[in-house]
Amino acid sequence: MKSVLQKSPIPHNHVFIAKHLKEVIFDPNWHFHSEYQLFLVLKGNGTRFIGDNVQPYKPGSITFTGPALPHLWRSDSEKKRKNIQIYSEGIVVYFNEKFMGDHFLQKEETIRIHRLFKRSLRGLEVTGKANKKAQKMLSKLLVLKGFDSVLELLKILNLLSQTDDLETLASSGYTNTLKEGDTGRMNTVYAYVMKNFKQRMSVSELAELTSMTPTSFSRYFRVHANKSFSEFVSEIRIGHACKLLIEKKMSASEACYESGYGTLSNFNRQFKALTQQTPSEYKRQYEIR
């Protein structure tokens, strides 16, 4: 079983590390670490889990996550045929809060960055014009060396500290309660749901899969995910439906049944509850862009 807390990827003689990722899947395990993380998706689609937030991701998605915030990017390529190798690509940057010294963030000039770091403890998604600028800057960061690379990282953080194009991801009530022995169970649950969400699933199935009673599983899942199991499944299904509406150009009824819903009325109700829009309204906003 892999540790839920990952060892720092930053060498002792470096201020930060920036890497180009090319993997069949981005993250095989639900985990967290002590570093701040900037992550840009270059290629690939799937479902992103950050704290208690569940959303689909696609190329161009940028997130900024703080220390001890559990996360997982589950690629759609995991569901592809085994004889076809499909890669996901991205740029990831890791750095520590004190990467410029113990007192760097305590100065008047860096107060905005200090606030940004605090906001990142719930996870942030970079949107709008800031997203476009940050994509170019992160790509540039990969090729820069020495102090020029440190300056570019500071420019990225300065950009994010001054923009309104940030969406907070994990809810204000989310608390990381994961311990060493929890990663296996939560990964088992996530993998099972992602494979079977189009079918009817019961708490009893997951309880048996994780060697728990139904009551214990329900309590366990709510504590660690900050939501009920049925709410979690709805988020997965609606997230999948959103991708079908936009990327596959499906109608609401087609997306409904392809996402595991038995009736269109229930699908419409769940869709609006999670997105504050009807499927038609959601689809229309992307058609006019």
C-alpha positions, 0 to 999 in steps of 0.5 A: 500500500502506498503512503497517502503522504508522498515524499517531497519531490524537491531536491535539497539543492533546488528552490522548486521543481518543474516537470513535464509529465507524460503518463498513461494516467496522471495520479494512480493514488489519492494522496497529499504532500507538504508542497504547494503545487501548480498543475497545467493539463496539456493533454488528456481528459478525466475527473479531478478530485481535490478535497471534497471537490469533484470536477471533470478536467481537460487540456488547459485546466490549471489548478493551484493546491496547497499543502496537505490537500488530498488530490487525484487526477483520474484519466479517462485513458484508464477506461480505454482498451488495453492494447491502445496506449493513450498518454496524458500530459501536463506541467507540474510545479512543486515548491515550499512556502519558505522557498524564498526564506523564512520571512519572505511572505511576512513583508508588505510587498508580498501580502497578496502572495501570502493571501493567495497561499492561504486560499490555495489550502482549499485548492484554486482553479485558474480561469479566464484571461489569467489562465491563458497567461499562466499557460504560457508562463508555465510552459516558459518555466520548463525551459528557463534555468537558474535564477531566471526560472525563480523570477518566472515562478514569482511572476506566475504567483504575482499574476495569480495573487492579483487576478479575480480569475480564481475559483475555490474548489474544496468547500469551507467545511472540508478538513483532511482526515486521511491517515496512513491506512485510509488511502487503500480504501478511498482509492478502491472506492474511487476506482470502483465508482469510476468503472461502474457509475453507469450502473446501479450501485449500492452502499452494500456493494461498496461496504463489502468491497472495503470490508465494512458494514453498510452503516460503517461505510456510509459514516466512513465515506462522509467523514473522509469525503465531506458528503454522502456516497450518493452525492459523490456518485451524482457528482461523477455522473453529472460531471460525465454528462457535462463532457458528453453534452459539450465534447460529444454534442449529445442531447440531454436525453442521450447524456442522461442514459449514458451517465447512469440515470434511469429517468430524464426527470431525475437527471434534469433535477440532479443536473440543475442541483449541481450546476445551477443550470438545465442541461440545455442552458449548460450546453448553450453557453458553450455553443455561443463561445 
